[in-house]
Amino acid sequence: MCIIIYRPVDATIPEAGLRYYHKANSDSWGLMWAAGGHLQIQTGEGNYASFHKALRLARGAVVVHLRTATT
């Protein structure tokens, strides 16, 4: 099952929660946010460090998708 997290503007997601959910759903991740009147999307596979860096750089309200592979 996937995890969807909504981060409102000027909010933070606790680091422990991010690590926990990423570990449980570490196959791939995606971020979605609005910037300059356009929808921005960034995706990646596994790797907590790249996921965390992308989330830190995303501004405003962000939707996070953490995916686990299913068969």
C-alpha positions in Angstrom: 0.0 0.0 0.0 1.3 3.5 -0.8 1.6 6.4 1.6 0.3 9.8 0.7 1.4 12.8 2.9 0.2 16.4 2.5 2.5 19.1 3.8 0.7 22.4 4.1 2.5 25.7 3.4 5.1 26.6 6.1 4.6 23.2 7.8 7.2 20.5 8.5 6.9 16.7 8.5 8.8 15.2 11.5 12.0 13.5 10.4 11.2 10.4 12.3 7.9 10.0 10.5 9.6 10.6 7.1 12.2 7.9 7.8 9.6 5.4 9.1 7.2 5.8 6.1 10.1 5.8 3.6 11.5 2.6 5.1 8.1 0.9 4.9 7.5 2.2 1.3 11.0 2.6 -0.2 10.6 1.4 -3.8 9.9 4.8 -5.2 8.7 8.3 -4.3 7.1 11.3 -5.9 6.5 14.9 -4.9 4.0 17.4 -6.4 3.7 21.1 -5.7 2.7 24.3 -7.5 5.3 26.9 -8.4 5.0 29.8 -10.8 1.5 28.8 -11.8 2.6 25.4 -12.9 2.5 21.9 -11.3 5.9 20.6 -10.4 6.5 16.9 -10.2 9.7 15.1 -9.1 10.1 11.4 -8.7 12.8 9.0 -7.7 13.5 5.4 -6.7 14.5 4.2 -3.2 17.3 6.3 -1.7 16.2 8.3 1.3 18.8 10.9 0.8 17.6 12.0 -2.6 14.0 11.9 -1.5 14.8 14.1 1.6 16.8 16.6 -0.4 14.0 17.0 -3.0 11.4 17.5 -0.2 13.6 20.1 1.4 13.9 22.0 -1.9 10.1 21.9 -2.7 8.4 25.1 -1.6 4.9 25.7 -0.5 2.3 23.0 -0.1 3.6 19.6 -1.2 2.0 16.2 -1.7 4.3 13.3 -1.1 3.8 9.8 -2.5 5.8 6.9 -1.1 5.4 3.6 -3.0 6.0 0.0 -2.3 6.1 -2.5 -5.1 3.2 -5.0 -5.3 2.9 -8.1 -7.4 
